[in-house]
């Protein structure tokens, strides 16, 4: 079986083909021009094109289904080469703005939420993704193609800055090698040129992998799915806490390198009558003391037969005000794509 050319960094491709400068040209065709065949690569010699065809696969993922939300978000169901499926979501963050004469003032801004695994091993009680279990890791090319295809389908130019969040299906740090390869390929200036500062890794808190990622010093942003302020509740919500408790996560985060202009994000999924009280807010302030942090409060997104409740808006606002009054930057994150099950915790593998 031929390997996907999308799985290679420019340096790796340069090691495999000669002369190595052709790798830069090929990257331009793959990621800037977004070609679908080697034959379309105009400045590549015929002999090299034949070698590329023999050695590498250029087949794109298949779009099995697209759903569009009332808020403009789009959820893509991709079918992989082995028939399994994953979901990714395009989130419009800001509409284009125009001058009075009709000329463009600001381009639209987008975030793409991508998956890193089929299913998930973590087994969070509030998340739909893991209900059918873990199937396998995604390869680097399967991660990359989610973004390539979504940008192409929506006519988003390569040079248009897009934010990437590894917040789709799966635990990114449980698939760290393929995720890191994808980060590097996305960031390559001859590729999509998506700076690591525009790429956010969301993790349930694999402390050893947080440390490993930090030692690589890639420049990516980090988001911690915390969701509770004591180990007893967190273990009920997230069984992974038995292996990686809150203290181990906080210790790993304190040593994680971040840009001076950035912060470590802490995702706190708020569930009614469970973790939405001011006592929890007080513990959260204490827990994050000394960390350059930003807290995202997220409404729990309901799904069929879920035992958890969506919190009352007034309780969310009280929680936010308490954190802000005690020195923490805190936002209430509005869930996009709720009506098409594209919001946090709602993505899952589908068979149709």
PyMOL commands that set and color helices and strands:
alter all, ss='L'
color gray80, all
select helices_A, chain A and resi 5-7+10-16+22-32+38-40+46-55+129-132+140-153+172-187+196-198+207-216+231-237+239-242+246-254+278-287+313-325+338-340
alter helices_A, ss='H'
color red, helices_A
select strands_A, chain A and resi 3-4+56-57+62-68+74-79+85-94+97-98+104-106+109-113+117-118+136-137+162-166+199-203+221-225+264-270+293-299+329-333
alter strands_A, ss='S'
color yellow, strands_A
deselect
rebuild
show_as cartoon
